[in-house]
């Protein structure tokens, strides 16, 4: 085979890999959202530099935990998860500076406390309402007077 035929074969294989990756991402997102309770949720993985460290993803409520999945990976497992009992809401703010380019449009940055430290998440206003309701909800028969 001539060199240009090899080049065409390589380009075709790369194109096929890109199409398969995109199809895999679509199938994964459908599988994750099949049971409902999913929403666009960004997580700040590194907070050492102001405005940096944000990663786009999906959030999913799974019983007593909030699971976070990176958006551009094929892994079916959540990258992070937080128990409802361990999270406490600290407040919200508008994205500032470079955060505006890193996050989905119209998302708010929220700050939560967990046993591991501060957790910063970004979500839409409607998702924030659902998140706050999820945090405040307790299963039937729970002791409302106990302090955790």
C-alpha positions as CSV (number, residue, x, y, z in Angstrom):
1,X,0.0,0.0,0.0
2,X,1.1,3.5,-0.7
3,X,1.8,6.0,2.2
4,X,-1.4,8.0,1.5
5,X,-3.5,4.8,1.8
6,X,-2.0,4.2,5.2
7,X,-2.7,7.8,6.2
8,X,-6.4,7.4,5.1
9,X,-6.7,4.2,7.1
10,X,-5.3,5.8,10.2
11,X,-7.6,8.8,9.8
12,X,-10.5,6.5,9.3
13,X,-9.6,4.6,12.4
14,X,-9.3,7.8,14.5
15,X,-12.6,9.0,13.2
16,X,-14.2,5.7,14.1
17,X,-12.8,5.9,17.6
18,X,-14.1,9.5,18.1
19,X,-17.6,8.4,16.9
20,X,-17.5,5.4,19.3
21,X,-16.4,7.6,22.2
22,X,-19.2,10.0,21.5
23,X,-21.8,7.2,21.3
24,X,-20.4,5.8,24.5
25,X,-20.9,9.1,26.3
26,X,-24.5,9.4,25.1
27,X,-25.3,5.8,26.2
28,X,-23.6,6.4,29.6
29,X,-25.6,9.6,30.2
30,X,-28.8,7.8,29.3
31,X,-28.1,4.9,31.6
32,X,-27.2,7.3,34.5
33,X,-30.4,9.4,34.0
34,X,-32.6,6.3,33.5
35,X,-33.8,6.3,37.1
36,X,-34.3,10.1,37.3
37,X,-32.8,12.5,39.9
38,X,-29.9,13.6,37.6
39,X,-28.9,17.2,36.9
40,X,-25.9,19.2,35.6
41,X,-23.5,19.6,38.5
42,X,-20.0,20.9,38.5
43,X,-17.5,20.2,41.2
44,X,-14.4,22.0,42.2
45,X,-11.7,19.4,42.7
46,X,-8.9,21.7,43.5
47,X,-9.3,25.0,45.3
48,X,-5.6,26.1,45.7
49,X,-5.9,28.7,42.8
50,X,-8.8,31.1,42.7
51,X,-11.3,30.4,40.0
52,X,-9.6,27.2,38.9
53,X,-10.2,23.5,39.5
54,X,-13.8,23.2,38.2
55,X,-14.8,20.0,36.4
56,X,-18.2,19.6,34.6
57,X,-20.3,16.7,35.5
58,X,-23.7,15.2,36.4
59,X,-25.2,14.8,39.8
60,X,-27.5,12.0,40.8
61,X,-29.5,11.5,44.0
62,X,-29.2,7.8,45.0
63,X,-31.1,7.3,48.2
64,X,-29.1,9.0,51.0
65,X,-26.2,10.0,48.8
66,X,-25.4,12.6,46.2
67,X,-23.2,11.0,43.5
68,X,-21.1,13.1,41.1
69,X,-20.0,11.8,37.7
70,X,-17.5,13.5,35.4
71,X,-19.1,14.4,32.1
72,X,-16.3,13.3,29.7
73,X,-15.5,9.8,31.0
74,X,-17.0,6.4,30.2
75,X,-16.8,5.2,33.8
76,X,-20.2,4.1,35.2
77,X,-19.0,4.8,38.7
78,X,-19.3,8.2,40.5
79,X,-16.0,10.1,41.0
80,X,-17.3,11.5,44.3
81,X,-20.2,10.9,46.6
82,X,-21.5,12.7,49.7
83,X,-23.9,11.4,52.3
84,X,-26.9,13.6,53.1
85,X,-26.1,13.3,56.8
86,X,-22.6,14.6,56.3
87,X,-23.3,17.6,54.1
88,X,-24.4,21.0,55.4
89,X,-25.2,24.0,53.1
90,X,-23.2,27.1,53.8
91,X,-24.4,29.5,51.1
92,X,-24.2,30.5,47.5
93,X,-22.6,33.1,45.2
94,X,-22.3,34.0,41.6
95,X,-19.3,32.7,39.6
96,X,-16.5,35.2,39.5
97,X,-13.8,35.8,37.0
98,X,-12.6,32.7,35.2
99,X,-15.3,30.6,36.8
100,X,-17.8,32.0,34.4
101,X,-16.0,30.4,31.5
102,X,-15.5,27.1,33.4
103,X,-19.1,26.5,34.4
104,X,-22.4,26.0,32.7
105,X,-24.2,29.3,32.0
106,X,-26.6,30.5,34.7
107,X,-25.1,28.2,37.4
108,X,-24.5,29.3,41.0
109,X,-21.6,28.3,43.1
110,X,-22.7,26.8,46.4
111,X,-20.5,26.0,49.4
112,X,-21.1,23.0,51.7
113,X,-19.3,21.5,54.7
114,X,-18.4,17.9,54.9
115,X,-16.2,15.8,57.2
116,X,-13.5,16.0,54.5
117,X,-13.7,19.9,54.5
118,X,-15.3,22.5,52.2
119,X,-17.1,21.2,49.1
120,X,-17.8,23.7,46.3
121,X,-20.5,22.7,43.7
122,X,-22.1,24.6,40.9
123,X,-25.7,24.1,39.8
124,X,-28.7,25.9,38.3
125,X,-31.1,27.7,40.5
126,X,-33.8,25.1,40.1
127,X,-31.3,22.3,40.9
128,X,-30.3,24.3,44.0
129,X,-33.9,24.3,45.2
130,X,-34.0,20.5,44.8
131,X,-30.7,20.1,46.5
132,X,-31.8,22.1,49.5
133,X,-35.0,20.1,49.7
134,X,-33.0,16.9,49.5
135,X,-30.6,18.1,52.3
136,X,-33.5,19.0,54.6
137,X,-35.6,15.8,53.9
138,X,-35.3,13.0,56.4
139,X,-36.8,9.5,56.0
140,X,-40.0,8.7,57.9
141,X,-39.4,7.9,61.5
142,X,-36.1,9.8,61.7
143,X,-35.4,11.5,65.0
144,X,-35.7,15.3,64.2
145,X,-34.3,16.3,67.6
146,X,-31.0,14.4,67.3
147,X,-27.9,16.4,66.6
148,X,-25.3,14.9,64.2
